[in-house]
Amino acid sequence: MPIDRLRSRAELALAGRVYIGNGAAAGVVLPIFSNVTQQFGLWNPAGNDRWAEIFEVGLGSYVDTTGATGGFVLAIVKEAPANTATGAAGISAFTRTVPENAVPGLESKNKVIFGVGATLTVTAPIIYRHLHINQDVIPVTSVVQQAIRGPVAEFPDRSVWLPPGNAIFLAGNIATLAKYAPTIVWGEHDAKELADFLAAVGLAA
């Protein structure tokens, strides 16, 4: 059963299952990956009946500050609970932010929770994946350049998934300092669809 038997990005989008999470225009300073207060992430609660397929994640729009030399990663918390009940391991606070539906006019009924801002309190994440997005020190004053597409990581090989019980965060491999309004795009598949696929290829979820 090849991977293309799973619903494509276009099919998910037309079913209202592709979402765009945007950082606020004022921007956030993305912390080091191990910080217990993260700023931009996705949480798939334990027991959810959806898997998230990550299509792209990027820095979006640069806002301000000079920044520091460093790179960006996806950090992960693997003990993400079903809720933020007091004492829950993994995540103790996560304010939900409503994403945009990829198809204008369709309601966002996402079950994987998007959050942005300083209300994402977690057990110290670890690095899940380097994004090959790096920055040098940004000069305080610089020559105005023609606008170019900001750094973005895309996954056309369909290799980045977020099963229930996990949370990922866009973060720095160091305290990168610069302020961005990031973006992430994901689709949501039924857990049964993934279970059937994994069974067909001889793997277990």
Sequence and secondary structure as in RCSB ss.txt:
>XXXX:A:sequence
MPIDRLRSRAELALAGRVYIGNGAAAGVVLPIFSNVTQQFGLWNPAGNDRWAEIFEVGLGSYVDTTGATGGFVLA
IVKEAPANTATGAAGISAFTRTVPENAVPGLESKNKVIFGVGATLTVTAPIIYRHLHINQDVIPVTSVVQQAIRG
PVAEFPDRSVWLPPGNAIFLAGNIATLAKYAPTIVWGEHDAKELADFLAAVGLAA
>XXXX:A:secstr
  GGGS  HHHHHHTT EEEEE  TT EE  BTT SEEEEEEEE TT SEEEEEEEEEEEEEEES   SEEEEEE
EES   SS  TT SSEEEE     EESSTTS    SSEEEEEEEEEES  EEEEEEEEEE    SS         
 EEE TT   EE TTEEEEEEESS    EEEEEEEEEEEEHHHHHHHHHHTT   
